[in-house]
């Protein structure tokens, strides 16, 4: 690998010096989100679980979305070889909570160590992984460097580097090549990332299926689904999922138009960040609409026009319940969200025009006539109305999106084989 570039040497010195301050900050965040005190020291590399016997594959992901994207791959690999065990690390309290109820067999979760020599050293000494798999763009220099120095094979899955990020990487191209050159396998989620990494001299980077396309349907509580069906009866409904600031207004305006034709229509509105609930409540009140909040425990009744799903971990329930989904994060410059989640549930998909984070995927959806892109509240209302008014059109849209989702399955085998080859080279 050669000597470390100067920016990495400066970073390492600063990261090690500032580690105590960084720990105080992340400790406070974890506590604020209800993390058990006993688990706080995981961020310092102290394990709170024993290393299992046999081979251990370590997956590291930044937060909820990245963590969930690898669970099905872990489950698949676990079925392939009963001697493999799995560890998944992430940094946020939310990811820890969501993963706690969804871990596959022989898999455990720990909070990732801070990027300091002491914390990463403790972590590697205890866990001794046989393979390290990093997800998307989680590049902590000391974590990567010390894992590589320990002789652990390393893979980067679902790599995503935007054109904007690439401009920053090119300013420090030697540093980028040094870090990313540690990966024996680089799997890119789109061809844009593949091209950008090739420009950096990383010719072994290869585009493949977006890992999130392989994650399968989100789980849902069957009893909760039955209770919702009973409460709604034959009422028509649609879903606005993962809204960001600036998008709730669009959803509410579209719903107000739709209510003129379907007075009993229900909108289930799921904010990406439930802590925004008070702001959304105010928007609903200003629009003159009536709402019920999921966190109150109440189900929608005949007077409920908006059901504000302000909980975490129930998105799979809403996708399974609603025949129509408008996937947000695509009407404001967020970059879009994972369309495979509603697709696996067979919910007809609408979305806005801003989806750069999933550009290849939305291109494939368009080619398969498996989603509908809308520009604003007026377009959205018209698209939802077209599906509500024409059951055959709705059935066709649901069938096409479900077919699109199922077509991604074969890539799991290929990805599992590529990873296993890093442990057992042919």
C-alpha positions in Angstrom: 0.0 0.0 0.0 3.0 2.3 0.4 3.3 5.1 3.0 0.2 6.8 4.2 -0.7 10.1 2.5 -0.2 13.2 4.7 -4.0 13.9 5.1 -4.4 10.4 6.6 -1.5 11.0 9.0 -3.0 14.3 10.1 -6.4 12.7 10.5 -5.1 9.8 12.6 -3.3 12.2 15.0 -6.4 14.3 15.4 -8.8 11.4 15.7 -6.8 9.8 18.5 -6.4 13.0 20.4 -10.1 13.9 20.1 -11.4 10.4 20.9 -12.4 11.2 24.5 -14.5 14.2 23.3 -16.0 12.2 20.5 -17.0 9.5 22.9 -18.8 11.9 25.2 -20.8 13.2 22.3 -21.8 9.8 20.9 -22.5 8.5 24.5 -24.9 11.4 25.0 -26.7 10.7 21.8 -27.1 7.0 22.6 -28.4 7.7 26.0 -30.9 10.3 24.7 -32.3 7.5 22.4 -32.7 5.0 25.3 -29.6 2.8 24.7 -28.7 0.5 27.5 -25.8 1.9 29.6 -24.1 -1.5 29.5 -23.8 -1.1 25.7 -22.3 2.4 25.6 -18.7 1.1 25.9 -19.1 -0.8 22.6 -18.3 2.5 21.0 -14.9 2.3 22.7 -14.3 -1.2 21.3 -15.3 -3.1 24.4 -17.4 -6.1 23.4 -20.6 -7.0 25.3 -20.9 -10.4 23.7 -18.6 -13.4 23.2 -17.0 -14.2 19.9 -18.6 -17.3 18.5 -16.4 -20.3 17.6 -15.7 -20.8 13.9 -15.5 -18.3 11.1 -16.9 -14.8 11.6 -17.9 -12.4 8.9 -18.1 -8.8 10.0 -20.5 -6.4 8.2 -20.2 -2.7 9.0 -22.9 -0.2 8.0 -23.6 3.4 8.9 -27.2 3.4 10.0 -30.6 1.9 9.5 -31.0 1.7 5.8 -27.5 0.3 5.2 -27.8 -2.2 8.0 -31.2 -3.6 6.9 -29.9 -3.9 3.3 -27.5 -6.7 4.3 -29.7 -8.8 6.6 -31.1 -10.9 3.7 -27.6 -11.5 2.4 -26.5 -12.6 5.8 -29.4 -14.9 6.1 -28.7 -16.3 2.7 -25.0 -16.9 3.5 -26.0 -18.5 6.8 -28.1 -21.1 5.0 -25.2 -21.7 2.6 -22.6 -22.6 5.3 -23.6 -23.6 8.9 -20.0 -22.8 10.1 -20.3 -19.1 9.3 -21.2 -16.7 12.0 -22.0 -13.0 11.5 -21.4 -9.7 13.3 -23.1 -6.5 12.2 -22.0 -3.1 13.5 -23.6 0.3 13.1 -23.2 3.7 14.8 -26.7 4.9 15.6 -29.2 4.1 18.4 -32.0 3.7 15.9 -30.2 1.1 13.9 -29.5 -0.9 17.1 -33.2 -0.8 18.0 -34.4 -1.8 14.6 -31.9 -4.6 14.2 -32.5 -6.1 17.6 -35.7 -7.8 16.4 -34.5 -8.7 12.9 -31.2 -10.4 13.2 -30.8 -13.6 11.2 -29.6 -16.8 12.9 -26.0 -16.8 14.2 -25.8 -13.0 13.8 -25.3 -10.4 16.6 -25.1 -6.6 16.7 -22.6 -4.3 18.3 -22.2 -0.6 18.1 -19.1 0.2 15.9 -15.9 1.3 17.6 -15.0 5.0 17.3 -12.3 5.6 14.7 -9.5 5.7 17.2 -6.5 3.4 17.5 -7.4 2.2 20.9 -11.1 1.5 20.2 -10.5 -0.2 16.8 -7.7 -2.2 18.3 -9.8 -3.6 21.2 -12.6 -4.4 18.7 -10.3 -6.4 16.3 -8.5 -8.2 19.2 -11.8 -9.5 20.5 -13.7 -10.3 17.4 -10.9 -11.4 15.0 -13.0 -11.4 11.9 -12.2 -13.7 9.0 -13.8 -11.2 6.5 -14.8 -7.6 6.8 -17.6 -6.2 4.6 -18.2 -2.5 4.6 -21.5 -1.2 3.2 -21.9 1.9 0.9 -19.6 4.8 1.8 -18.7 4.2 5.4 -15.0 5.0 5.2 -13.4 5.4 8.6 -9.6 5.6 7.9 -8.3 3.9 11.0 -10.9 1.2 11.0 -10.0 0.4 7.4 -6.3 0.7 7.9 -6.1 -1.4 11.0 -8.4 -4.1 9.6 -6.2 -4.3 6.5 -3.0 -4.4 8.5 -4.5 -7.3 10.5 -4.6 -9.3 7.3 -8.4 -9.5 7.2 -9.8 -9.7 3.6 -12.0 -6.7 2.9 -15.0 -6.1 0.6 -16.9 -2.9 -0.1 -20.6 -3.6 -1.0 -23.1 -1.3 -2.6 -20.5 1.5 -3.0 -22.1 4.8 -3.9 -20.1 7.9 -4.7 -22.0 10.8 -6.2 -20.5 13.1 -8.8 -20.3 15.8 -6.1 -18.4 13.5 -3.7 -16.2 12.5 -6.5 -15.0 16.0 -7.0 -13.9 16.0 -3.4 -12.2 12.7 -3.8 -10.3 13.9 -6.8 -8.8 16.7 -4.7 -7.2 14.0 -2.6 -6.9 11.2 -5.2 -3.9 9.6 -3.6 -5.7 9.4 -0.3 -8.7 7.9 -2.0 -6.7 5.3 -3.8 -4.9 4.4 -0.6 -8.1 3.8 1.4 -10.2 2.2 -1.3 -7.2 0.1 -2.6 -7.5 -1.9 0.6 -10.6 -3.6 -0.7 -10.1 -6.8 -2.6 -13.7 -6.6 -3.9 -15.6 -3.4 -4.7 -19.3 -3.9 -5.6 -20.9 -0.7 -6.9 -24.6 -0.1 -6.7 -24.7 1.9 -10.0 -22.6 2.5 -13.1 -21.9 6.1 -12.1 -20.0 4.9 -9.1 -18.2 2.3 -11.1 -17.1 5.0 -13.6 -16.0 7.4 -10.8 -13.9 4.7 -9.1 -12.3 3.7 -12.4 -11.3 7.4 -12.8 -9.5 7.1 -9.5 -7.6 4.1 -10.8 -9.6 1.4 -9.0 -10.2 -0.8 -12.0 -11.5 -3.7 -10.0 -14.6 -1.8 -9.0 -17.7 -3.5 -10.7 -21.3 -2.4 -10.9 -23.9 -4.9 -9.8 -27.4 -5.1 -8.3 -28.2 -2.4 -5.7 -28.0 -4.4 -2.4 -31.3 -2.8 -1.3 -33.0 -4.6 -4.2 -32.1 -7.9 -2.6 -33.4 -7.2 0.9 -36.8 -8.7 0.3 -40.1 -7.5 1.8 -40.0 -5.6 5.0 -41.5 -7.5 8.0 -44.9 -6.6 9.3 -47.1 -7.6 12.3 -49.9 -9.8 10.9 -52.1 -9.0 13.9 -51.6 -5.3 13.4 -52.4 -5.7 9.7 -55.6 -7.5 10.5 -56.7 -4.8 13.0 -56.1 -2.1 10.4 -58.1 -4.0 7.8 -61.0 -4.4 10.3 -60.9 -0.7 11.2 -60.8 0.4 7.5 -63.3 -2.0 6.0 -63.8 -1.1 2.4 -62.4 2.4 2.7 -60.0 3.5 -0.1 -56.5 4.6 1.0 -53.1 5.6 -0.2 -49.7 6.0 1.4 -47.1 8.8 1.5 -43.9 7.1 2.8 -40.7 8.7 4.1 -41.7 12.4 3.8 -39.2 15.1 4.3 -39.7 18.8 5.1 -41.4 20.4 2.0 -43.1 17.2 1.0 -45.8 16.9 3.6 -47.5 20.0 2.0 -47.5 18.3 -1.4 -49.1 15.1 0.0 -51.7 17.1 1.9 -52.6 19.3 -1.1 -53.0 16.2 -3.3 -55.1 14.5 -0.6 -57.4 17.5 -0.3 -58.1 17.4 -4.0 -58.8 13.6 -3.9 -61.2 14.0 -1.0 -63.5 16.1 -3.3 -64.1 12.9 -5.3 -63.6 10.3 -2.6 -64.8 11.8 0.7 -63.9 8.7 2.7 -60.4 8.4 1.3 -57.6 7.9 3.9 -54.0 9.1 3.6 -51.5 7.2 5.7 -48.6 9.7 6.1 -45.2 8.3 7.3 -42.6 10.9 8.0 -39.0 9.8 7.5 -38.2 11.3 10.9 -41.0 10.9 13.4 -39.6 13.7 15.6 -41.1 16.1 13.0 -44.6 15.0 14.1 -45.5 18.3 15.8 -44.7 20.3 12.6 -46.7 17.9 10.5 -49.6 18.2 13.0 -49.6 21.9 12.5 -49.6 21.5 8.7 -52.6 19.1 8.8 -54.5 21.6 11.1 -53.7 24.5 8.7 -55.1 22.4 5.8 -58.3 21.9 7.7 -58.0 18.1 7.8 -58.5 15.7 10.7 -55.8 13.4 11.8 -55.1 10.5 14.2 -51.6 9.7 15.4 -50.3 6.2 15.4 -48.4 6.8 18.7 -51.7 7.4 20.5 -52.6 3.8 19.9 -55.8 4.8 18.2 -56.9 3.3 14.9 -58.4 5.5 12.2 -62.2 5.9 12.4 -64.7 7.3 9.9 -63.7 10.9 10.7 -60.0 10.3 10.2 -58.7 11.8 7.0 -55.0 11.5 7.8 -53.4 8.7 9.7 -50.1 10.0 10.9 -47.8 7.0 11.3 -45.3 8.5 13.6 -43.6 5.3 14.7 -40.4 3.5 13.8 -40.2 0.0 12.4 -43.7 -0.3 10.9 -43.1 0.7 7.3 -43.6 -2.9 6.2 -47.1 -2.8 7.7 -48.0 0.3 5.7 -46.6 -1.0 2.5 -48.5 -4.3 3.0 -51.7 -2.4 3.8 -51.8 0.2 1.1 -52.4 -0.6 -2.6 -50.8 2.7 -3.6 -47.6 4.2 -2.4 -46.1 7.6 -3.1 -42.4 7.2 -2.1 -41.0 10.6 -1.0 -37.5 11.9 -0.6 -38.0 12.5 -4.3 -39.8 15.9 -4.4 -37.0 17.7 -2.5 -33.3 17.3 -3.1 -32.8 14.3 -0.9 -32.0 11.8 -3.6 -34.9 9.4 -3.3 -35.5 6.3 -1.1 -35.4 2.6 -1.7 -38.2 1.7 -4.1 -37.7 -2.1 -3.6 -39.5 -1.9 -0.2 -42.9 -1.0 -1.6 -42.2 -3.1 -4.7 -41.7 -6.3 -2.6 -45.1 -5.6 -1.0 -46.8 -5.2 -4.3 -47.9 -1.6 -3.7 -48.3 0.4 -6.9 -45.5 3.0 -6.9 -45.6 6.8 -7.5 -42.6 9.1 -6.9 -41.2 12.5 -7.6 -38.5 13.5 -10.1 -35.5 13.8 -7.7 -34.1 10.3 -7.2 -30.4 10.6 -8.0 -29.4 8.1 -5.3 -31.3 5.4 -7.2 -30.9 6.7 -10.7 -30.2 3.3 -12.3 -33.0 1.7 -10.4 -35.6 4.3 -11.3 -34.5 4.0 -15.0 -35.2 0.3 -14.8 -38.6 1.0 -13.2 -39.4 3.4 -16.0 -38.4 0.9 -18.7 -40.6 -1.8 -17.0 -43.5 0.6 -16.7 -43.4 -0.3 -13.0 -43.7 3.1 -11.5 -45.1 6.6 -12.2 -43.2 9.8 -11.9 -45.1 12.9 -10.9 -44.0 16.5 -10.6 -46.2 18.2 -8.0 -49.4 17.9 -6.0 -51.7 18.3 -9.0 -49.9 15.5 -10.9 -49.9 13.3 -7.8 -53.6 13.7 -7.3 -54.3 12.9 -10.9 -52.1 9.7 -10.7 -53.7 8.5 -7.5 -57.2 9.2 -8.9 -56.4 7.2 -12.0 -55.6 4.1 -9.9 -58.5 4.5 -7.5 -61.0 4.9 -10.4 -59.8 2.0 -12.4 -59.3 -1.3 -10.5 -57.8 -3.0 -13.6 -55.2 -0.2 -13.9 -54.4 -0.6 -10.2 -54.1 -4.4 -10.5 -51.8 -4.0 -13.5 -49.5 -1.5 -11.7 -49.3 -3.8 -8.7 -48.5 -6.8 -10.8 -45.7 -5.0 -12.7 -44.0 -3.6 -9.6 -44.1 -7.0 -7.9 -42.7 -8.7 -11.0 -39.9 -6.1 -11.0 -39.0 -6.9 -7.4 -38.9 -10.6 -7.8 -36.6 -10.4 -10.8 -33.7 -9.3 -8.6 -33.5 -12.5 -6.6 -30.7 -14.3 -8.5 -28.1 -11.8 -7.6 -28.0 -13.0 -4.0 -26.2 -16.2 -5.0 -23.6 -14.4 -7.1 -22.8 -12.0 -4.3 -22.6 -14.7 -1.7 -20.2 -16.6 -3.9 -18.0 -13.6 -4.4 -17.7 -13.0 -0.7 -17.1 -16.6 0.2 -14.3 -16.7 -2.3 -12.4 -14.0 -0.3 -12.4 -16.5 2.7 -11.7 -19.6 0.7 -9.9 -18.6 -2.5 -10.4 -21.1 -5.3 
